[in-house]
Amino acid sequence: MLQYLQPHPREKDMTQVLEEMTVAFQTQPVPEWGRALDEADFPHVYFGTFGAIVANVVCLIFPGMISGPLIKVLGKVFIGDKDSLDFLTQQYLPQIIKATRVNKIPIRERFSLFSKVIGVAVKILYAFLY
C-alpha cells in the first residue's frame, strides 16, 4: 500500500509505466502526449499523492502521537476528495506511522528537515497566490 498509494497493487510497476511514457514521448506527436499521461497506470487524483508526501515528511519529523492527529487535521483542511481523505487517514497513515516508528533520526536532522519543509511550503503558497 505504501508503494502504490492504493489498497491493492497496480497492474504495472513504475518502471513499466515510465518506459511506456518515455516511448510515447519519443514516438508520438506532442498532441498525443496528454492521452499517454491520462492512460498511464499511476494515481491521477493528486490530493492523495500530495497528502502521502506530506504524511511521509510529517512522520519523519514528529512521533506518531503528533503526526497522526496533525495529518488528519491537515487532510480535512486541504483534501477535498473524500475518497482520498479516507484512504490517507484510515489506510495509509497507520501504515506510514508504523513504518517510520523505528527511525532514529537525530533532533538536529529533524529540525533541518522541518525548516526545509517550511521553506517549500512558503514557496508553494506564494506560487498559488501569485
C-alpha positions in Angstrom: 0.0 0.0 0.0 2.8 2.4 0.8 4.4 1.8 -2.6 1.2 2.1 -4.8 -0.8 4.7 -2.8 -3.9 2.5 -3.1 -5.0 -0.6 -1.2 -4.1 -3.1 -4.0 -1.1 -3.3 -6.3 -1.2 -1.7 -9.7 -1.2 -3.6 -13.0 2.3 -2.3 -13.8 5.2 -1.2 -11.7 6.6 2.3 -12.1 9.5 1.2 -14.3 7.0 -0.2 -16.8 4.8 3.0 -16.6 7.8 5.3 -17.1 9.1 3.2 -20.0 5.7 3.4 -21.8 5.6 7.2 -21.2 9.1 7.6 -22.5 8.3 5.7 -25.6 5.2 7.7 -26.1 7.1 11.0 -25.8 9.7 9.8 -28.2 7.4 8.3 -30.9 4.1 10.2 -30.7 3.4 13.8 -31.7 3.0 16.3 -28.9 -0.8 16.5 -29.1 -0.9 12.8 -28.2 1.1 13.1 -25.0 -1.9 14.1 -22.9 -3.6 10.9 -23.8 -0.5 8.9 -22.9 -0.4 10.6 -19.5 -4.1 10.1 -18.9 -3.9 6.4 -19.6 -0.8 5.7 -17.6 -1.1 3.5 -14.6 -0.4 5.9 -11.7 -2.6 7.9 -9.4 -4.4 10.7 -11.2 -6.0 12.1 -8.0 -3.2 14.4 -6.9 -4.8 15.2 -3.5 -3.9 11.7 -2.4 -0.4 11.8 -3.8 0.3 15.2 -2.2 -1.3 14.1 1.1 1.0 11.0 1.1 4.1 13.2 0.5 3.1 15.4 3.4 2.3 12.5 5.6 5.7 10.9 4.9 7.6 14.1 5.8 5.5 14.8 8.9 6.0 11.2 10.1 9.8 11.6 9.7 9.8 14.8 11.7 7.3 14.1 14.5 6.4 10.9 16.5 3.2 9.1 15.6 1.2 10.5 18.6 1.7 14.0 17.0 1.9 13.2 13.3 -1.4 11.1 13.3 -3.7 13.9 14.6 -1.8 16.5 12.6 -2.2 14.7 9.3 -5.9 14.1 10.0 -6.4 17.9 10.6 -4.4 18.9 7.6 -6.2 16.3 5.4 -9.6 17.7 6.4 -8.5 21.2 5.6 -6.7 20.6 2.3 -8.0 17.4 0.7 -11.4 18.0 -0.9 -11.8 14.5 -2.3 -13.5 12.2 0.4 -12.1 9.0 -1.1 -8.5 10.4 -1.0 -9.0 11.7 2.6 -10.4 8.3 3.8 -7.6 6.4 2.1 -4.9 8.8 3.6 -6.3 8.8 7.1 -7.7 5.3 7.5 -5.3 3.2 5.5 -2.1 5.0 4.5 -1.5 7.0 7.7 -1.4 4.0 10.1 1.0 2.2 7.8 3.4 5.1 7.4 3.4 5.8 11.2 4.2 2.1 11.7 7.0 2.2 9.0 8.6 5.3 10.4 8.3 4.4 14.1 11.7 2.8 14.2 13.6 5.7 12.6 16.2 7.1 14.9 16.6 10.5 13.3 18.6 12.9 15.5 16.7 16.1 16.6 19.1 18.3 14.6 18.2 16.4 11.4 14.5 16.6 12.2 14.8 20.3 12.7 16.7 20.7 9.5 14.0 18.8 7.6 11.3 20.8 9.3 12.9 24.1 8.3 13.2 22.9 4.7 9.6 21.8 4.6 8.5 25.3 5.9 10.6 26.8 3.1 9.0 24.7 0.5 5.5 25.4 1.9 6.1 29.2 1.8 7.2 28.9 -1.8 4.2 26.8 -2.8 1.9 29.2 -1.0 3.5 32.1 -2.8 3.2 30.3 -6.1 -0.5 29.7 -5.6 -1.1 33.3 -4.6 0.9 34.7 -7.4 
